[in-house]
Amino acid sequence: DARVTQTPRHKVTEMGQEVTMRCQPILGHNTVFWYRQTMMQGLELLAYFRNRAPLDDSGMPKDRFSAEMPDATLATLKIQPSEPRDSAVYFCASAPRDPNTEAFFGQGTRLTVV
Amino acid sequence: KNQVEQSPQSLIILEGKNCTLQCNYTVSPFSNLRWYKQDTGRGPVSLTIMTFSENTKSNGRYTATLDADTKQSSLHITASQLSDSASYICVVSGLGKLIFGQGTELSVKP
């Protein structure tokens, strides 16, 4: 069945290292969101794309985070250099063109920066 | 500022009982309101989605209501089951973005 696939599911890395998280949206969905979830902040929007173009990345620390959609089947979120405060679960979600239909979430990437 | 506020923050109920979760929002313009269920360690899963013209929508034992005038929504869970233990998140969509509430942590005890 159609689902949003995120890889890796878990990542432990040392401070200063580069981290790349990947998301395969549901085929045919033209909107992709990146969210970060922590106990303190809940779910926060980092960036979202429509038809592969970034529409809003105001929630993302620009100095270290970058989000791209090299093609319609792949979205990436990169952190360089990573810091302990980046430890969180990062979710990708995709949605079809109609804004009144569901957004489907992946299982998330649990990132731990030590 | 666009905000979504949920109450209570957490809730403990006995299996078989009903409960109601609340959501107030200030998001404008408004496109739709969604309720998601998030099990521990999993991504959120959609329960209901309502547009401006819809007042109520049901999905099994879950019934959501929406008052677009007062900008309030509720999620009513009937005859709760242990598997209902999860975080319930109210999400309001506006200008293509999803604005999330902090969620209500529901724990159903036997």
Interface residues (C-beta under 8 A of the other chain):
Chain A: V4 T31 F33 Y35 G42 L43 E44 L45 Y48 R50 L55 D56 F91 A93 P99 N100 T101 E102 A103 F104 F105 G106 Q107 G108
Chain B: S31 N32 R34 Y36 R42 G43 P44 V45 S46 I49 T51 I89 S93 G96 K97 L98 I99 F100 G101 Q102 G103
